[in-house]
């Protein structure tokens, strides 16, 4: 379970709390006893993302970068 820290203590010890969160700990910050925010670690930068294309979800057509048809291009250029 996450430790709860008052906003005053969080401001006073922010650097230490960030270090603890970076090591994997979750810390809840409260004000007047009411939980307001959660300090938690970011996802590891070393983790590799798997693009949707690798899952076979995306297909790029051969004419992907072909010029747009005149009617569609006019809409993008504000000449409808």
C-alpha positions, -999 to 999 in steps of 0.1 A, spaced: 0 0 0 12 35 -8 25 58 20 5 90 25 25 122 29 10 156 37 15 184 11 36 203 36 59 174 41 60 167 4 72 202 -3 98 200 24 111 166 13 103 166 -25 138 155 -36 138 125 -13 102 115 -23 111 117 -60 141 94 -54 119 69 -36 93 70 -64 121 65 -90 130 33 -71 95 20 -75 76 33 -45 42 50 -48 35 79 -25 1 96 -21 2 133 -13 -27 147 8 -40 181 19 -60 183 51 -62 145 52 -77 143 17 -56 124 -10 -49 147 -39 -21 132 -60 1 102 -64 38 102 -70 49 71 -88 78 59 -110 77 65 -147 78 34 -170 113 22 -176 130 40 -205 148 8 -213 115 -10 -222 111 -12 -259 77 -3 -274 61 -26 -300 46 -6 -328 11 -16 -339 26 -25 -373 45 -53 -357 12 -67 -346 -2 -67 -381 -27 -40 -372 -15 -13 -397 -11 -16 -434 6 11 -454 -5 12 -490 20 17 -519 3 50 -528 5 64 -493 25 95 -503 8 100 -537 -8 135 -543 -43 139 -529 -73 142 -553 -80 178 -561 -113 180 -541 -97 167 -509 -66 189 -514 -88 220 -518 -105 212 -485 -71 211 -467 -61 244 -484 -94 261 -474 -106 264 -510 -137 242 -507 
